[in-house]
Amino acid sequence: MRGTSGLLLIAIGVLHTVVGIISGYRVLSQISRAEFSTEASRQLVAGLGRQFVFWFLFGGLLMLALGHLLAWIERRLKRRAPSFIGWELLALSVAGLLVMPVSGFWLVLAVAIYTIVMARRSRLVSDAVA
């Protein structure tokens, strides 16, 4: 089994992280040059741009981790990703789209639907064989 759901999530995670690094390059440069005294720490925490970059990168890395786990399940266990993962991704992407309609949540929505459909097909095939 190829692990398509996992590979798609890995691709989204890489894309998300790259976009976060490019769009937050100025903020990341400031963070790397900061001296970590008490005042500098307060300024780092206070900056809204820093929070944006942090969550952007954090989301991308979480998507990578989930993608690797799904790819492992699909390859090693020779099973499709479970449908509950698809439903959870669907809920996540719909919630994200309600807050940010112009975003990458559309990509996650597509993976969610694909995961649900493939899990259902896999279950129907295994029921027909049994």
N, C-alpha and C positions, 0 to 999 in steps of 0.2 A: 504494500500500500504506500502511496507516494507521500502522504502527509500534507495535502494541499491546504487545508485550513490553517495548519501551523505555519506553513511557508508563507501564506498570505499575511498572517499576523506578524511574522518576522519582518516581511517587507514593509508593512505599515509602521512597525516600530523603528526600523532603520530610517525610513523617510521622516517620521516624526522627530527623531533625534537630530537628524541632519538639518532639518528646517529650524529646529530650536537653536542649534549651534550657530547657524548662519544669521537668523534673525536676532539672536541675543549676543552676537559676537562682542559688541561694544560693552555690554554689561559684564560678560564673562572676562573681558580684558581688565575691567576695573576691579573685579573681584580678585583676579590673580595678582594684581599689583598692590592690593590693600595690605597694610600692616594690621595685624590683629590685636589691637588694643581695645579697651572697653569702648571708646568712642567709635572706632572703626566698626566694631561689632554692632553697635546700635545703628550705625548708618547702613550697614549691610542688611540688617533685618527690616529697617524702615523702608527701603527702596522697593517700590511696587514692581519695577522692572525686574529686579532680582527674583522676586517671587514668581513672576511670570515665567522666567527662564527656568527656574528650578522645577516648577510643575510641568513645564513643557518637556524637559529632559526626563523627569521622573516618569511621566506617562509613557514616553517612548521606550524607556528601559523596561517598564512593566509589561508593555505590549511585546517586547522582545522575549522576555521570560515566559510569558504565556504562550507565545508562538513556538518557542523551543519545546515546552512541555507538550503541547498538542502534536507537534511533529514527532516527538518521541513516542507518544501514545499510538499514533497512526502507523509508525514504522515498526516499532518493537513489538507491540501487541497485535499488529496487523488488524486493527479495528479503526473504524471511523471515529472522529471526535464525538463524544457523547452529545446528545441533543440539548441537555441542560446547559452546556457551555454556550451553544448557539443562542438559547433563550436568554441567558444572562448577558451575552454580548448585545443581543437585541435590546434588552432593557437599558443597558448602558448607553448604547448609541442613540436610542430615542430620547432618553433624558438629556444627553449631550446636545442633540439637535434642537431640542426645545429651548435650551439656553443659548446655543451658538449654531444657528442654521447654516452659516457659511463657515464650514470647518471640515476637518478630516473625518468626522464621525460618519459621514456618508460611506467612507471606505469600510469602517467597522460594521456598519449596517449591512453592506453587501456580504462581508465574510460571515456575519451572523446568519443571514438568510441561507447562504450556501451551506453552512454547517448544519443547520436544521434540516434542510432538504436532503443532504447526503446521509445524515443519520437516519432519517425516515426511510430512504431508499434501502439502506443497508439492512434495516430492521425488516422491511417488507420482503427482501430477498431471502434473508435467513429464515423468516417464517414460512416462505413458500417451499424452501428446501426441506425444512423439518417436517 
